[in-house]
Amino acid sequence: MGLFIAIYFASLWILNRPANYIGPEPNSEPENRAILRLIKRFQPTVSIALHTKGNLIYYSRPTDSQTAKELSTLTKFPAVLSTGSFGGLTDYLALRYQVPSFTIELGDDNLSHPITKEYLPSIMPTLNKIFDYFLTGE
């Protein structure tokens, strides 16, 4: 069994513990501590997590609703304020550093996991639009 480092961060982690027990405490794994050192060093200004289930855009803070709406227009995916997510990196950056944070689900609900490289051509156009938006503002 592998380590799912995406839910080890100290962002309301204790609230998620009973349903998703993942270890003795947040940031308990060396992989997470390494990511935290990178965050401290590089001070990100936005956080984008890419997932492949749902064709949705989750955003972590109400103040990011305008960006979420623009991404929704660009991708044709609904934008949803995330209220029940705890312990993820985007949650951590939004809460701890006040960084605009988005989780973008690039695949439909009946997509099997893990995805294979054959699926990549179908998500790359949308992914390129998202990257262009954040890199160029267009």
C-alpha positions as protocol buffer text, in pm:
chain_id: "A"
residue {
  index: 1
  type: MET
  ca { x: 0 y: 0 z: 0 }
}
residue {
  index: 2
  type: GLY
  ca { x: 133 y: 341 z: -94 }
}
residue {
  index: 3
  type: LEU
  ca { x: 124 y: 667 z: 90 }
}
residue {
  index: 4
  type: PHE
  ca { x: -145 y: 914 z: -11 }
}
residue {
  index: 5
  type: ILE
  ca { x: 36 y: 1235 z: 78 }
}
residue {
  index: 6
  type: ALA
  ca { x: -244 y: 1455 z: -54 }
}
residue {
  index: 7
  type: ILE
  ca { x: -432 y: 1437 z: 277 }
}
residue {
  index: 8
  type: TYR
  ca { x: -154 y: 1470 z: 534 }
}
residue {
  index: 9
  type: PHE
  ca { x: -144 y: 1850 z: 558 }
}
residue {
  index: 10
  type: ALA
  ca { x: -241 y: 2052 z: 865 }
}
residue {
  index: 11
  type: SER
  ca { x: -560 y: 2213 z: 735 }
}
residue {
  index: 12
  type: LEU
  ca { x: -844 y: 2128 z: 969 }
}
residue {
  index: 13
  type: TRP
  ca { x: -692 y: 1781 z: 960 }
}
residue {
  index: 14
  type: ILE
  ca { x: -837 y: 1667 z: 1292 }
}
residue {
  index: 15
  type: LEU
  ca { x: -1190 y: 1722 z: 1158 }
}
residue {
  index: 16
  type: ASN
  ca { x: -1128 y: 1467 z: 883 }
}
residue {
  index: 17
  type: ARG
  ca { x: -944 y: 1212 z: 1096 }
}
residue {
  index: 18
  type: PRO
  ca { x: -1234 y: 983 z: 1196 }
}
residue {
  index: 19
  type: ALA
  ca { x: -1354 y: 933 z: 838 }
}
residue {
  index: 20
  type: ASN
  ca { x: -1010 y: 921 z: 680 }
}
residue {
  index: 21
  type: TYR
  ca { x: -761 y: 813 z: 945 }
}
residue {
  index: 22
  type: ILE
  ca { x: -425 y: 849 z: 779 }
}
residue {
  index: 23
  type: GLY
  ca { x: -163 y: 862 z: 1051 }
}
residue {
  index: 24
  type: PRO
  ca { x: -82 y: 991 z: 1396 }
}
residue {
  index: 25
  type: GLU
  ca { x: -74 y: 1363 z: 1308 }
}
residue {
  index: 26
  type: PRO
  ca { x: -66 y: 1605 z: 1016 }
}
residue {
  index: 27
  type: ASN
  ca { x: 268 y: 1649 z: 842 }
}
residue {
  index: 28
  type: SER
  ca { x: 387 y: 1326 z: 1003 }
}
residue {
  index: 29
  type: GLU
  ca { x: 537 y: 1191 z: 681 }
}
residue {
  index: 30
  type: PRO
  ca { x: 878 y: 1294 z: 541 }
}
residue {
  index: 31
  type: GLU
  ca { x: 724 y: 1347 z: 196 }
}
residue {
  index: 32
  type: ASN
  ca { x: 486 y: 1608 z: 337 }
}
residue {
  index: 33
  type: ARG
  ca { x: 759 y: 1781 z: 530 }
}
residue {
  index: 34
  type: ALA
  ca { x: 964 y: 1802 z: 208 }
}
residue {
  index: 35
  type: ILE
  ca { x: 669 y: 1964 z: 28 }
}
residue {
  index: 36
  type: LEU
  ca { x: 626 y: 2209 z: 317 }
}
residue {
  index: 37
  type: ARG
  ca { x: 993 y: 2308 z: 288 }
}
residue {
  index: 38
  type: LEU
  ca { x: 942 y: 2375 z: -85 }
}
residue {
  index: 39
  type: ILE
  ca { x: 634 y: 2586 z: -10 }
}
residue {
  index: 40
  type: LYS
  ca { x: 825 y: 2791 z: 244 }
}
residue {
  index: 41
  type: ARG
  ca { x: 1114 y: 2839 z: 0 }
}
residue {
  index: 42
  type: PHE
  ca { x: 916 y: 2926 z: -314 }
}
residue {
  index: 43
  type: GLN
  ca { x: 607 y: 3099 z: -163 }
}
residue {
  index: 44
  type: PRO
  ca { x: 349 y: 2993 z: -426 }
}
residue {
  index: 45
  type: THR
  ca { x: 91 y: 3250 z: -532 }
}
residue {
  index: 46
  type: VAL
  ca { x: -167 y: 2999 z: -655 }
}
residue {
  index: 47
  type: SER
  ca { x: -234 y: 2630 z: -601 }
}
residue {
  index: 48
  type: ILE
  ca { x: -379 y: 2404 z: -868 }
}
residue {
  index: 49
  type: ALA
  ca { x: -447 y: 2037 z: -794 }
}
residue {
  index: 50
  type: LEU
  ca { x: -532 y: 1825 z: -1096 }
}
residue {
  index: 51
  type: HIS
  ca { x: -761 y: 1528 z: -1053 }
}
residue {
  index: 52
  type: THR
  ca { x: -947 y: 1313 z: -1305 }
}
residue {
  index: 53
  type: LYS
  ca { x: -1301 y: 1258 z: -1183 }
}
residue {
  index: 54
  type: GLY
  ca { x: -1606 y: 1478 z: -1222 }
}
residue {
  index: 55
  type: ASN
  ca { x: -1545 y: 1762 z: -1471 }
}
residue {
  index: 56
  type: LEU
  ca { x: -1565 y: 2015 z: -1188 }
}
residue {
  index: 57
  type: ILE
  ca { x: -1365 y: 2304 z: -1048 }
}
residue {
  index: 58
  type: TYR
  ca { x: -1345 y: 2323 z: -669 }
}
residue {
  index: 59
  type: TYR
  ca { x: -1221 y: 2642 z: -511 }
}
residue {
  index: 60
  type: SER
  ca { x: -1124 y: 2678 z: -147 }
}
residue {
  index: 61
  type: ARG
  ca { x: -1210 y: 3037 z: -54 }
}
residue {
  index: 62
  type: PRO
  ca { x: -1515 y: 3252 z: -131 }
}
residue {
  index: 63
  type: THR
  ca { x: -1277 y: 3533 z: -230 }
}
residue {
  index: 64
  type: ASP
  ca { x: -1167 y: 3320 z: -528 }
}
residue {
  index: 65
  type: SER
  ca { x: -1515 y: 3291 z: -677 }
}
residue {
  index: 66
  type: GLN
  ca { x: -1442 y: 3530 z: -966 }
}
residue {
  index: 67
  type: THR
  ca { x: -1140 y: 3328 z: -1078 }
}
residue {
  index: 68
  type: ALA
  ca { x: -1344 y: 3009 z: -1038 }
}
residue {
  index: 69
  type: LYS
  ca { x: -1619 y: 3159 z: -1257 }
}
residue {
  index: 70
  type: GLU
  ca { x: -1364 y: 3253 z: -1524 }
}
residue {
  index: 71
  type: LEU
  ca { x: -1221 y: 2899 z: -1516 }
}
residue {
  index: 72
  type: SER
  ca { x: -1574 y: 2762 z: -1539 }
}
residue {
  index: 73
  type: THR
  ca { x: -1643 y: 2972 z: -1849 }
}
residue {
  index: 74
  type: LEU
  ca { x: -1314 y: 2860 z: -2000 }
}
residue {
  index: 75
  type: THR
  ca { x: -1355 y: 2487 z: -1931 }
}
residue {
  index: 76
  type: LYS
  ca { x: -1737 y: 2456 z: -1928 }
}
residue {
  index: 77
  type: PHE
  ca { x: -1702 y: 2280 z: -1589 }
}
residue {
  index: 78
  type: PRO
  ca { x: -1919 y: 2397 z: -1297 }
}
residue {
  index: 79
  type: ALA
  ca { x: -1732 y: 2580 z: -1020 }
}
residue {
  index: 80
  type: VAL
  ca { x: -1810 y: 2466 z: -666 }
}
residue {
  index: 81
  type: LEU
  ca { x: -1697 y: 2617 z: -336 }
}
residue {
  index: 82
  type: SER
  ca { x: -1534 y: 2332 z: -145 }
}
residue {
  index: 83
  type: THR
  ca { x: -1663 y: 2316 z: 211 }
}
residue {
  index: 84
  type: GLY
  ca { x: -1601 y: 1954 z: 312 }
}
residue {
  index: 85
  type: SER
  ca { x: -1238 y: 1902 z: 220 }
}
residue {
  index: 86
  type: PHE
  ca { x: -970 y: 1885 z: 487 }
}
residue {
  index: 87
  type: GLY
  ca { x: -605 y: 1793 z: 493 }
}
residue {
  index: 88
  type: GLY
  ca { x: -523 y: 1846 z: 128 }
}
residue {
  index: 89
  type: LEU
  ca { x: -247 y: 2067 z: -5 }
}
residue {
  index: 90
  type: THR
  ca { x: -489 y: 2313 z: -168 }
}
residue {
  index: 91
  type: ASP
  ca { x: -679 y: 2336 z: 163 }
}
residue {
  index: 92
  type: TYR
  ca { x: -354 y: 2394 z: 349 }
}
residue {
  index: 93
  type: LEU
  ca { x: -235 y: 2670 z: 113 }
}
residue {
  index: 94
  type: ALA
  ca { x: -574 y: 2841 z: 114 }
}
residue {
  index: 95
  type: LEU
  ca { x: -605 y: 2838 z: 493 }
}
residue {
  index: 96
  type: ARG
  ca { x: -245 y: 2884 z: 603 }
}
residue {
  index: 97
  type: TYR
  ca { x: -108 y: 3113 z: 331 }
}
residue {
  index: 98
  type: GLN
  ca { x: -429 y: 3266 z: 189 }
}
residue {
  index: 99
  type: VAL
  ca { x: -328 y: 3141 z: -156 }
}
residue {
  index: 100
  type: PRO
  ca { x: -601 y: 3105 z: -421 }
}
residue {
  index: 101
  type: SER
  ca { x: -643 y: 2729 z: -450 }
}
residue {
  index: 102
  type: PHE
  ca { x: -829 y: 2519 z: -702 }
}
residue {
  index: 103
  type: THR
  ca { x: -883 y: 2148 z: -753 }
}
residue {
  index: 104
  type: ILE
  ca { x: -971 y: 2081 z: -1113 }
}
residue {
  index: 105
  type: GLU
  ca { x: -1135 y: 1751 z: -1200 }
}
residue {
  index: 106
  type: LEU
  ca { x: -1055 y: 1680 z: -1566 }
}
residue {
  index: 107
  type: GLY
  ca { x: -1246 y: 1358 z: -1628 }
}
residue {
  index: 108
  type: ASP
  ca { x: -1606 y: 1247 z: -1621 }
}
residue {
  index: 109
  type: ASP
  ca { x: -1751 y: 1042 z: -1336 }
}
residue {
  index: 110
  type: ASN
  ca { x: -1732 y: 704 z: -1509 }
}
residue {
  index: 111
  type: LEU
  ca { x: -1361 y: 732 z: -1585 }
}
residue {
  index: 112
  type: SER
  ca { x: -1171 y: 437 z: -1439 }
}
residue {
  index: 113
  type: HIS
  ca { x: -860 y: 493 z: -1232 }
}
residue {
  index: 114
  type: PRO
  ca { x: -576 y: 507 z: -1272 }
}
residue {
  index: 115
  type: ILE
  ca { x: -612 y: 671 z: -1610 }
}
residue {
  index: 116
  type: THR
  ca { x: -395 y: 545 z: -1892 }
}
residue {
  index: 117
  type: LYS
  ca { x: -190 y: 752 z: -2132 }
}
residue {
  index: 118
  type: GLU
  ca { x: -452 y: 687 z: -2400 }
}
residue {
  index: 119
  type: TYR
  ca { x: -687 y: 922 z: -2211 }
}
residue {
  index: 120
  type: LEU
  ca { x: -442 y: 1214 z: -2209 }
}
residue {
  index: 121
  type: PRO
  ca { x: -530 y: 1351 z: -2559 }
}
residue {
  index: 122
  type: SER
  ca { x: -890 y: 1402 z: -2443 }
}
residue {
  index: 123
  type: ILE
  ca { x: -791 y: 1615 z: -2140 }
}
residue {
  index: 124
  type: MET
  ca { x: -492 y: 1804 z: -2282 }
}
residue {
  index: 125
  type: PRO
  ca { x: -691 y: 2077 z: -2463 }
}
residue {
  index: 126
  type: THR
  ca { x: -869 y: 2169 z: -2139 }
}
residue {
  index: 127
  type: LEU
  ca { x: -548 y: 2143 z: -1940 }
}
residue {
  index: 128
  type: ASN
  ca { x: -372 y: 2373 z: -2187 }
}
residue {
  index: 129
  type: LYS
  ca { x: -651 y: 2631 z: -2150 }
}
residue {
  index: 130
  type: ILE
  ca { x: -611 y: 2619 z: -1772 }
}
residue {
  index: 131
  type: PHE
  ca { x: -234 y: 2662 z: -1790 }
}
residue {
  index: 132
  type: ASP
  ca { x: -268 y: 2947 z: -2043 }
}
residue {
  index: 133
  type: TYR
  ca { x: -515 y: 3119 z: -1811 }
}
residue {
  index: 134
  type: PHE
  ca { x: -278 y: 3109 z: -1514 }
}
residue {
  index: 135
  type: LEU
  ca { x: 41 y: 3176 z: -1709 }
}
residue {
  index: 136
  type: THR
  ca { x: -83 y: 3453 z: -1940 }
}
residue {
  index: 137
  type: GLY
  ca { x: -408 y: 3571 z: -1784 }
}
residue {
  index: 138
  type: GLU
  ca { x: -601 y: 3477 z: -2099 }
}
